[in-house]
Amino acid sequence: MDIITSYFSEFSEQQLTQFRALEDLYKDWNSKINIISRKDIDSLYQKHVLHSLSIAAVFSFPAEATIIDIGTGGGFPGIPLAIFFPEVQFHLVDSIAKKLKVVEAVAHAIGLKNVTIQHTRAEDIRNRKFDFAVTRAVAPLKELWQWSKPLLKNSKFNTQGSENGEELQSGLICLKGGDLAQEISESGTRPRVVALSELFEEDFFKEKYLLYIKK
C-alpha cells in the first residue's frame, strides 16, 4: 500500500480505505478462484494496482467521462481507476464469468458506486459507446483497436493535467510490455507511447508502456 501513497498523495480517507481493503479481498478470493498468479499476489500493489494507476498518472479523466475496461480479468485496471476517479463511470467487461464474480464482489465490498459489470466480449457489445477504452495486454494492439474503435464516442474534453493541459480526445489506452515496434506497425495505428519507467522507479516498470490511440 505504501508504494501507492509514495506516488499519489491526494486521496480521501474513503479512497485510502478502499485501496487498503484490496489486499485482503484479493488474497481471499484468489484462494478460491485463481485470478492472479500466486507469485504476484504478494506484489498486488506494485504489479496490479500501481500498474493500473499509471493511466491516472498520465490522464486526468473529467467527471462526466465513461470508460470501458476491455478484458478486465480480476478488475485491472478498472477497479483501481474507479477508486481513483470516483466521479467517472466504469464499465468492466470480460468473457470469463468466474473472474467477473470476483470483480463484482470486490467492488461491492469496498462500496464502489461507479462500476458496472458485464459478461461479454467487447466485440459483441452493441448500442453502447464510451469516451475511453482501457485495457491491460489482453490481445495484440491491432485487435484491441478493432474491438474498441466501434465503442468509442467522438468526445473531446478540456481538462487540466491531461496531455499537458491540452484537449483530451476519446480513444484507446492500453498497458503493454516488451518490444512493441512490430505490434504497433501491424496495428496500422500511431499511438502516443509513454514509458512507465519514466513514471515509476521500480524495476518492474522497465520495458512497460502506456499506449494511447486517439479516435
Backbone as CSV, one residue per row, in Angstrom:
resi,resn,N_x,N_y,N_z,CA_x,CA_y,CA_z,C_x,C_y,C_z
1,MET,0.826,-1.205,0.000,0.000,0.000,0.000,0.866,1.263,0.000
2,ASP,2.005,1.216,0.705,2.884,2.388,0.785,3.382,2.823,-0.580
3,ILE,3.530,1.867,-1.485,4.031,2.214,-2.811,3.033,3.108,-3.560
4,ILE,1.746,2.936,-3.273,0.722,3.770,-3.910,0.816,5.204,-3.381
5,THR,0.890,5.348,-2.075,0.898,6.684,-1.489,2.242,7.388,-1.667
6,SER,3.269,6.656,-2.076,4.544,7.316,-2.364,4.497,8.059,-3.695
7,TYR,3.572,7.650,-4.563,3.437,8.307,-5.867,2.190,9.187,-5.969
8,PHE,1.153,8.839,-5.223,-0.095,9.604,-5.255,-0.451,9.986,-3.822
9,SER,-0.757,11.250,-3.601,-0.940,11.696,-2.216,-2.320,12.257,-1.897
10,GLU,-3.036,12.738,-2.880,-4.274,13.464,-2.582,-5.494,12.545,-2.602
11,PHE,-5.499,11.592,-1.676,-6.639,10.681,-1.569,-7.498,11.069,-0.377
12,SER,-8.798,10.828,-0.511,-9.691,10.988,0.632,-9.520,9.781,1.548
13,GLU,-10.052,9.882,2.754,-9.991,8.742,3.681,-10.726,7.538,3.100
14,GLN,-11.820,7.812,2.407,-12.569,6.706,1.793,-11.728,5.996,0.737
15,GLN,-11.032,6.758,-0.089,-10.185,6.146,-1.112,-9.063,5.330,-0.481
16,LEU,-8.442,5.864,0.554,-7.385,5.122,1.238,-7.907,3.822,1.832
17,THR,-9.092,3.890,2.415,-9.721,2.685,2.982,-9.993,1.665,1.885
18,GLN,-10.470,2.135,0.741,-10.768,1.228,-0.377,-9.497,0.577,-0.913
19,PHE,-8.445,1.367,-1.091,-7.185,0.787,-1.574,-6.624,-0.221,-0.573
20,ARG,-6.679,0.107,0.715,-6.145,-0.802,1.735,-6.898,-2.138,1.743
21,ALA,-8.179,-2.076,1.481,-9.014,-3.285,1.540,-8.702,-4.276,0.419
22,LEU,-8.090,-3.804,-0.650,-7.893,-4.670,-1.817,-7.036,-5.893,-1.511
23,GLU,-6.011,-5.727,-0.696,-5.086,-6.849,-0.447,-5.798,-8.047,0.156
24,ASP,-6.513,-7.846,1.248,-7.193,-8.972,1.895,-8.284,-9.549,0.999
25,LEU,-8.995,-8.688,0.301,-10.064,-9.162,-0.584,-9.508,-10.033,-1.699
26,TYR,-8.460,-9.565,-2.346,-7.908,-10.350,-3.459,-7.216,-11.621,-2.977
27,LYS,-6.557,-11.573,-1.829,-5.934,-12.792,-1.302,-6.988,-13.835,-0.958
28,ASP,-8.091,-13.378,-0.377,-9.170,-14.295,-0.026,-9.787,-14.910,-1.277
29,TRP,-10.110,-14.070,-2.253,-10.734,-14.578,-3.473,-9.760,-15.426,-4.283
30,ASN,-8.497,-15.058,-4.261,-7.514,-15.810,-5.045,-7.325,-17.229,-4.513
31,SER,-7.613,-17.430,-3.224,-7.534,-18.780,-2.657,-8.690,-19.658,-3.149
32,LYS,-9.759,-19.001,-3.658,-10.918,-19.752,-4.158,-10.917,-19.820,-5.689
33,ILE,-10.615,-18.702,-6.315,-10.602,-18.608,-7.779,-9.286,-17.958,-8.172
34,ASN,-8.433,-18.698,-8.839,-7.093,-18.193,-9.144,-7.149,-17.176,-10.290
35,ILE,-7.189,-15.887,-9.925,-7.249,-14.846,-10.950,-5.954,-14.047,-11.043
36,ILE,-5.117,-14.164,-10.026,-3.811,-13.507,-10.022,-2.780,-14.591,-9.729
37,SER,-1.683,-14.613,-10.495,-0.691,-15.670,-10.279,-0.190,-15.632,-8.840
38,ARG,0.071,-16.796,-8.301,0.432,-16.892,-6.887,1.725,-16.131,-6.571
39,LYS,2.629,-16.040,-7.536,3.872,-15.307,-7.290,3.650,-13.791,-7.309
40,ASP,2.517,-13.354,-7.880,2.229,-11.916,-7.970,1.328,-11.399,-6.862
41,ILE,0.607,-12.276,-6.196,-0.395,-11.815,-5.230,0.254,-11.039,-4.088
42,ASP,1.487,-11.396,-3.720,2.177,-10.661,-2.652,2.709,-9.315,-3.126
43,SER,2.694,-9.107,-4.431,3.111,-7.816,-5.005,1.912,-7.112,-5.645
44,LEU,0.738,-7.336,-5.056,-0.507,-6.816,-5.631,-0.438,-5.314,-5.890
45,TYR,0.055,-4.572,-4.909,0.014,-3.109,-5.035,0.970,-2.588,-6.102
46,GLN,2.100,-3.245,-6.281,3.025,-2.806,-7.335,2.599,-3.305,-8.702
47,LYS,2.383,-4.629,-8.822,2.218,-5.239,-10.142,0.807,-5.108,-10.708
48,HIS,-0.151,-4.780,-9.865,-1.527,-4.671,-10.357,-2.144,-3.301,-10.081
49,VAL,-2.079,-2.851,-8.844,-2.734,-1.579,-8.505,-1.948,-0.390,-9.063
50,LEU,-0.662,-0.287,-8.748,0.129,0.833,-9.264,0.246,0.772,-10.780
51,HIS,0.407,-0.426,-11.315,0.451,-0.584,-12.776,-0.825,-0.010,-13.408
52,SER,-1.970,-0.315,-12.814,-3.239,0.218,-13.313,-3.279,1.741,-13.196
53,LEU,-2.739,2.248,-12.090,-2.796,3.689,-11.834,-1.809,4.486,-12.679
54,SER,-0.973,3.812,-13.445,-0.123,4.544,-14.382,-0.986,5.344,-15.354
55,ILE,-2.176,4.839,-15.640,-3.101,5.571,-16.514,-3.514,6.886,-15.855
56,ALA,-3.735,6.844,-14.542,-4.103,8.057,-13.804,-2.939,9.027,-13.688
57,ALA,-1.719,8.525,-13.802,-0.546,9.402,-13.760,-0.401,10.201,-15.049
58,VAL,-1.012,9.708,-16.118,-0.899,10.372,-17.428,-2.167,11.132,-17.798
59,PHE,-3.321,10.579,-17.414,-4.604,11.165,-17.805,-5.413,11.588,-16.589
60,SER,-6.025,12.735,-16.689,-6.965,13.186,-15.661,-8.357,13.189,-16.279
61,PHE,-9.081,12.102,-16.076,-10.386,11.962,-16.715,-11.396,12.923,-16.098
62,PRO,-12.188,13.607,-16.914,-13.216,14.507,-16.380,-14.360,13.726,-15.754
63,ALA,-15.067,14.376,-14.845,-16.098,13.701,-14.054,-17.178,13.058,-14.909
64,GLU,-17.475,13.638,-16.053,-18.595,13.114,-16.849,-18.183,11.974,-17.784
65,ALA,-16.919,11.581,-17.763,-16.441,10.583,-18.711,-16.990,9.186,-18.418
66,THR,-17.108,8.391,-19.480,-17.486,6.976,-19.372,-16.354,6.143,-19.960
67,ILE,-16.001,5.066,-19.263,-14.836,4.275,-19.651,-15.175,2.791,-19.621
68,ILE,-14.787,2.076,-20.674,-14.940,0.626,-20.696,-13.582,-0.021,-20.499
69,ASP,-13.533,-1.006,-19.607,-12.324,-1.789,-19.353,-12.504,-3.118,-20.082
70,ILE,-11.759,-3.291,-21.169,-11.906,-4.464,-22.032,-11.042,-5.608,-21.507
71,GLY,-11.677,-6.746,-21.226,-10.943,-7.891,-20.682,-10.396,-7.592,-19.308
72,THR,-11.270,-7.158,-18.423,-10.841,-6.666,-17.108,-10.188,-7.721,-16.227
73,GLY,-10.434,-9.010,-16.513,-9.815,-10.069,-15.704,-10.260,-9.958,-14.264
74,GLY,-9.304,-9.758,-13.369,-9.629,-9.616,-11.956,-10.031,-8.207,-11.556
75,GLY,-10.193,-7.329,-12.549,-10.615,-5.960,-12.257,-9.536,-4.921,-12.466
76,PHE,-8.569,-5.251,-13.331,-7.465,-4.326,-13.588,-7.394,-3.967,-15.069
77,PRO,-7.308,-2.684,-15.385,-7.090,-1.548,-14.491,-8.359,-0.924,-13.894
78,GLY,-9.535,-1.490,-14.184,-10.789,-0.818,-13.860,-11.026,-0.497,-12.390
79,ILE,-10.786,-1.471,-11.499,-11.085,-1.235,-10.077,-10.197,-0.130,-9.486
80,PRO,-8.868,-0.188,-9.632,-8.057,0.914,-9.104,-8.424,2.272,-9.706
81,LEU,-8.722,2.297,-11.000,-9.088,3.565,-11.633,-10.425,4.081,-11.121
82,ALA,-11.350,3.167,-10.846,-12.657,3.583,-10.318,-12.524,4.164,-8.914
83,ILE,-11.586,3.636,-8.136,-11.310,4.227,-6.822,-10.693,5.618,-7.003
84,PHE,-9.763,5.720,-7.915,-9.033,6.977,-8.138,-9.953,8.074,-8.681
85,PHE,-10.874,7.685,-9.581,-11.783,8.646,-10.213,-13.230,8.325,-9.810
86,PRO,-13.656,8.672,-8.596,-14.986,8.274,-8.124,-16.149,8.897,-8.892
87,GLU,-15.894,9.959,-9.659,-16.971,10.607,-10.403,-17.004,10.199,-11.875
88,VAL,-16.136,9.269,-12.244,-16.107,8.730,-13.603,-16.800,7.369,-13.602
89,GLN,-17.557,7.067,-14.647,-18.293,5.806,-14.734,-17.475,4.750,-15.489
90,PHE,-17.299,3.585,-14.864,-16.515,2.500,-15.448,-17.407,1.283,-15.735
91,HIS,-17.237,0.706,-16.924,-17.957,-0.499,-17.313,-16.924,-1.594,-17.563
92,LEU,-16.897,-2.606,-16.689,-15.879,-3.649,-16.745,-16.449,-4.890,-17.430
93,VAL,-15.797,-5.331,-18.500,-16.303,-6.485,-19.245,-15.222,-7.557,-19.360
94,ASP,-15.678,-8.800,-19.375,-14.781,-9.933,-19.584,-15.619,-11.097,-20.093
95,SER,-14.968,-11.999,-20.822,-15.688,-13.153,-21.361,-15.713,-14.332,-20.398
96,ILE,-14.986,-14.210,-19.274,-14.911,-15.312,-18.300,-15.707,-14.941,-17.055
97,ALA,-16.801,-15.630,-16.840,-17.754,-15.267,-15.791,-17.159,-15.351,-14.387
98,LYS,-16.319,-16.357,-14.128,-15.807,-16.524,-12.752,-14.919,-15.350,-12.340
99,LYS,-14.241,-14.746,-13.301,-13.433,-13.572,-12.987,-14.325,-12.402,-12.590
100,LEU,-15.431,-12.254,-13.307,-16.349,-11.157,-13.008,-17.032,-11.349,-11.656
101,LYS,-17.165,-12.588,-11.224,-17.708,-12.842,-9.889,-16.829,-12.201,-8.829
102,VAL,-15.514,-12.309,-9.022,-14.557,-11.699,-8.099,-14.627,-10.183,-8.193
103,VAL,-14.651,-9.666,-9.400,-14.707,-8.212,-9.610,-15.937,-7.619,-8.939
104,GLU,-17.070,-8.270,-9.151,-18.325,-7.786,-8.570,-18.254,-7.805,-7.040
105,ALA,-17.695,-8.865,-6.485,-17.599,-8.987,-5.029,-16.664,-7.930,-4.444
106,VAL,-15.537,-7.678,-5.106,-14.582,-6.672,-4.630,-15.208,-5.283,-4.703
107,ALA,-15.842,-4.968,-5.830,-16.478,-3.653,-5.999,-17.552,-3.424,-4.939
108,HIS,-18.331,-4.461,-4.660,-19.386,-4.357,-3.649,-18.788,-4.191,-2.246
109,ALA,-17.742,-4.956,-1.970,-17.152,-4.939,-0.627,-16.567,-3.577,-0.267
110,ILE,-16.024,-2.879,-1.246,-15.403,-1.580,-0.947,-16.343,-0.409,-1.269
111,GLY,-17.562,-0.737,-1.673,-18.570,0.300,-1.854,-18.403,1.162,-3.087
112,LEU,-17.891,0.573,-4.180,-17.760,1.340,-5.423,-19.129,1.524,-6.066
113,LYS,-19.512,2.764,-6.286,-20.810,3.076,-6.876,-20.715,3.412,-8.361
114,ASN,-19.494,3.517,-8.872,-19.292,3.974,-10.252,-18.803,2.866,-11.176
115,VAL,-19.152,1.617,-10.827,-18.720,0.463,-11.619,-19.920,-0.388,-12.012
116,THR,-19.989,-0.727,-13.289,-20.947,-1.729,-13.772,-20.141,-2.852,-14.419
117,ILE,-20.742,-4.039,-14.477,-20.027,-5.234,-14.911,-20.876,-5.976,-15.932
118,GLN,-20.228,-6.504,-16.960,-20.957,-7.243,-17.994,-20.143,-8.444,-18.457
119,HIS,-20.793,-9.585,-18.517,-20.170,-10.812,-19.007,-20.358,-10.859,-20.521
120,THR,-19.349,-10.455,-21.248,-19.438,-10.402,-22.705,-18.056,-10.191,-23.298
121,ARG,-17.970,-10.345,-24.593,-16.770,-9.937,-25.321,-16.993,-8.513,-25.831
122,ALA,-15.946,-7.742,-25.854,-16.075,-6.348,-26.286,-16.664,-6.251,-27.684
123,GLU,-16.274,-7.189,-28.552,-16.747,-7.123,-29.939,-18.233,-7.458,-30.073
124,ASP,-18.832,-7.979,-29.010,-20.258,-8.320,-29.053,-21.154,-7.223,-28.473
125,ILE,-20.559,-6.148,-27.964,-21.349,-5.069,-27.376,-21.986,-4.232,-28.484
126,ARG,-23.261,-3.983,-28.351,-23.994,-3.188,-29.331,-24.710,-2.045,-28.622
127,ASN,-24.899,-0.975,-29.356,-25.724,0.148,-28.883,-25.212,0.817,-27.610
128,ARG,-23.910,0.729,-27.378,-23.301,1.459,-26.262,-21.983,2.058,-26.727
129,LYS,-21.734,3.273,-26.303,-20.469,3.917,-26.644,-19.889,4.591,-25.404
130,PHE,-18.566,4.724,-25.408,-17.839,5.227,-24.258,-16.841,6.296,-24.712
131,ASP,-16.403,7.093,-23.758,-15.413,8.122,-24.078,-14.017,7.525,-24.230
132,PHE,-13.727,6.512,-23.422,-12.405,5.885,-23.465,-12.537,4.383,-23.271
133,ALA,-11.584,3.651,-23.843,-11.428,2.220,-23.560,-10.065,2.035,-22.916
134,VAL,-10.012,1.257,-21.842,-8.741,0.928,-21.199,-8.594,-0.591,-21.162
135,THR,-7.348,-1.047,-21.148,-7.123,-2.491,-21.132,-5.679,-2.786,-20.777
136,ARG,-5.454,-3.998,-20.262,-4.098,-4.438,-19.918,-3.737,-5.674,-20.726
137,ALA,-3.059,-5.489,-21.832,-2.381,-6.583,-22.553,-3.214,-7.845,-22.770
138,VAL,-4.476,-7.678,-23.142,-5.310,-8.864,-23.324,-5.267,-9.404,-24.760
139,ALA,-4.705,-8.627,-25.686,-4.661,-9.031,-27.094,-3.676,-8.126,-27.821
140,PRO,-3.287,-8.496,-29.046,-2.441,-7.601,-29.840,-3.126,-6.255,-30.079
141,LEU,-2.320,-5.222,-30.263,-2.850,-3.871,-30.416,-3.827,-3.766,-31.587
142,LYS,-3.553,-4.467,-32.675,-4.439,-4.425,-33.837,-5.853,-4.863,-33.462
143,GLU,-5.953,-5.954,-32.699,-7.263,-6.455,-32.282,-7.922,-5.514,-31.277
144,LEU,-7.133,-5.014,-30.336,-7.688,-4.094,-29.340,-8.301,-2.870,-30.002
145,TRP,-7.623,-2.360,-31.025,-8.135,-1.182,-31.723,-9.397,-1.540,-32.529
146,GLN,-9.416,-2.713,-33.134,-10.602,-3.150,-33.875,-11.809,-3.294,-32.945
147,TRP,-11.577,-3.814,-31.741,-12.667,-4.001,-30.779,-13.149,-2.677,-30.206
148,SER,-12.205,-1.813,-29.888,-12.571,-0.596,-29.159,-13.096,0.513,-30.063
149,LYS,-12.608,0.598,-31.274,-12.986,1.722,-32.142,-14.499,1.885,-32.298
150,PRO,-15.270,0.795,-32.531,-16.719,0.966,-32.654,-17.408,1.374,-31.350
151,LEU,-16.708,1.209,-30.220,-17.299,1.502,-28.917,-17.007,2.922,-28.439
152,LEU,-16.227,3.662,-29.226,-15.772,4.974,-28.779,-16.600,6.109,-29.370
153,LYS,-16.960,7.043,-28.515,-17.590,8.278,-28.959,-16.519,9.175,-29.587
154,ASN,-16.975,10.234,-30.238,-16.052,11.273,-30.703,-16.074,12.402,-29.686
155,SER,-15.471,12.168,-28.541,-15.533,13.122,-27.430,-14.243,13.921,-27.340
156,LYS,-14.404,15.153,-26.881,-13.244,16.000,-26.597,-13.501,16.729,-25.292
157,PHE,-12.479,16.745,-24.434,-12.613,17.365,-23.123,-11.495,18.373,-22.923
158,ASN,-11.830,19.482,-22.348,-10.818,20.442,-21.918,-10.510,20.164,-20.460
159,THR,-9.387,19.539,-20.197,-9.039,19.165,-18.820,-7.622,19.576,-18.512
160,GLN,-7.418,20.115,-17.371,-6.074,20.431,-16.918,-5.438,19.168,-16.364
161,GLY,-4.176,18.993,-16.626,-3.463,17.840,-16.090,-3.373,16.681,-17.060
162,SER,-4.119,16.758,-18.163,-4.039,15.697,-19.154,-3.419,16.245,-20.427
163,GLU,-2.568,15.437,-21.018,-1.981,15.827,-22.290,-1.371,17.218,-22.203
164,ASN,-0.660,17.480,-21.111,-0.019,18.784,-20.900,-1.025,19.926,-20.934
165,GLY,-2.238,19.652,-20.454,-3.256,20.688,-20.391,-3.995,20.880,-21.693
166,GLU,-3.666,20.080,-22.697,-4.325,20.203,-23.989,-5.665,19.470,-23.963
167,GLU,-6.398,19.626,-25.036,-7.692,18.975,-25.161,-7.506,17.454,-25.157
168,LEU,-8.325,16.787,-24.374,-8.250,15.331,-24.273,-9.325,14.709,-25.157
169,GLN,-8.895,13.853,-26.054,-9.797,13.260,-27.043,-10.050,11.797,-26.722
170,SER,-11.254,11.331,-27.010,-11.598,9.932,-26.745,-10.648,8.998,-27.501
171,GLY,-10.423,7.817,-26.909,-9.513,6.886,-27.549,-9.275,5.646,-26.711
172,LEU,-8.349,4.826,-27.181,-7.950,3.587,-26.510,-6.671,3.832,-25.724
173,ILE,-6.665,3.396,-24.470,-5.488,3.485,-23.612,-5.156,2.075,-23.153
174,CYS,-4.004,1.560,-23.539,-3.677,0.185,-23.138,-2.284,0.106,-22.536
175,LEU,-2.128,-0.852,-21.624,-0.870,-1.103,-20.947,-0.245,-2.363,-21.541
176,LYS,1.010,-2.229,-21.990,1.694,-3.346,-22.630,3.163,-3.360,-22.241
177,GLY,3.834,-4.466,-22.539,5.242,-4.581,-22.210,6.054,-5.159,-23.352
178,GLY,7.374,-5.002,-23.258,8.283,-5.584,-24.234,8.507,-4.708,-25.448
179,ASP,9.080,-5.316,-26.487,9.353,-4.605,-27.733,8.064,-4.537,-28.554
180,LEU,7.545,-3.344,-28.708,6.225,-3.178,-29.324,6.281,-2.713,-30.775
181,ALA,7.476,-2.582,-31.318,7.619,-1.989,-32.657,6.803,-2.733,-33.711
182,GLN,6.939,-4.060,-33.745,6.224,-4.831,-34.762,4.724,-4.800,-34.517
183,GLU,4.333,-4.905,-33.260,2.910,-4.896,-32.922,2.258,-3.567,-33.308
184,ILE,2.948,-2.477,-33.055,2.422,-1.163,-33.428,2.335,-1.046,-34.945
185,SER,3.378,-1.514,-35.625,3.397,-1.457,-37.087,2.241,-2.251,-37.686
186,GLU,2.014,-3.452,-37.170,0.942,-4.308,-37.701,-0.441,-3.757,-37.392
187,SER,-0.535,-2.904,-36.365,-1.845,-2.361,-35.992,-2.306,-1.256,-36.933
188,GLY,-1.359,-0.663,-37.659,-1.712,0.438,-38.552,-2.067,1.714,-37.808
189,THR,-1.704,1.785,-36.529,-2.009,2.967,-35.718,-0.722,3.719,-35.395
190,ARG,-0.893,4.939,-34.888,0.266,5.731,-34.468,0.025,6.208,-33.034
191,PRO,0.196,5.307,-32.093,-0.119,5.670,-30.707,0.918,6.586,-30.082
192,ARG,0.476,7.347,-29.115,1.420,8.019,-28.217,1.912,6.944,-27.259
193,VAL,3.207,6.860,-27.032,3.800,5.829,-26.170,4.480,6.498,-24.976
194,VAL,4.119,6.070,-23.784,4.726,6.577,-22.560,5.416,5.418,-21.851
195,ALA,6.702,5.541,-21.586,7.437,4.509,-20.849,7.113,4.628,-19.366
196,LEU,6.630,3.550,-18.764,6.255,3.601,-17.348,7.462,3.794,-16.444
197,SER,8.650,3.471,-16.953,9.868,3.697,-16.169,10.126,5.186,-15.958
198,GLU,9.467,6.030,-16.762,9.575,7.478,-16.563,8.650,7.954,-15.445
199,LEU,7.683,7.118,-15.079,6.725,7.460,-14.040,7.090,6.837,-12.700
200,PHE,7.557,5.582,-12.741,7.819,4.819,-11.521,9.228,4.243,-11.577
201,GLU,9.924,4.258,-10.444,11.336,3.874,-10.439,11.582,2.387,-10.245
202,GLU,10.575,1.629,-9.852,10.774,0.198,-9.582,11.157,-0.558,-10.871
203,ASP,12.006,-1.582,-10.707,12.477,-2.365,-11.856,11.334,-3.009,-12.631
204,PHE,10.247,-3.320,-11.922,9.106,-3.966,-12.568,8.610,-3.171,-13.771
205,PHE,8.771,-1.851,-13.744,8.187,-1.000,-14.790,9.110,-0.772,-15.980
206,LYS,10.298,-1.368,-15.945,11.168,-1.283,-17.117,10.548,-2.068,-18.271
207,GLU,10.602,-1.487,-19.443,10.043,-2.104,-20.656,8.537,-2.318,-20.562
208,LYS,7.881,-1.477,-19.770,6.422,-1.470,-19.736,5.953,-0.098,-20.207
209,TYR,4.854,-0.103,-20.957,4.452,1.116,-21.655,2.949,1.343,-21.587
210,LEU,2.581,2.598,-21.706,1.191,3.006,-21.897,1.066,3.497,-23.336
211,LEU,0.066,3.000,-24.051,-0.184,3.413,-25.432,-1.548,4.102,-25.504
212,TYR,-1.604,5.192,-26.207,-2.838,5.968,-26.348,-3.087,6.227,-27.831
213,ILE,-4.220,5.724,-28.317,-4.627,5.936,-29.701,-5.895,6.781,-29.699
214,LYS,-5.831,7.926,-30.314,-7.000,8.803,-30.377,-8.001,8.267,-31.399
215,LYS,-9.291,8.461,-31.096,-10.358,8.055,-32.019,-10.278,8.896,-33.291
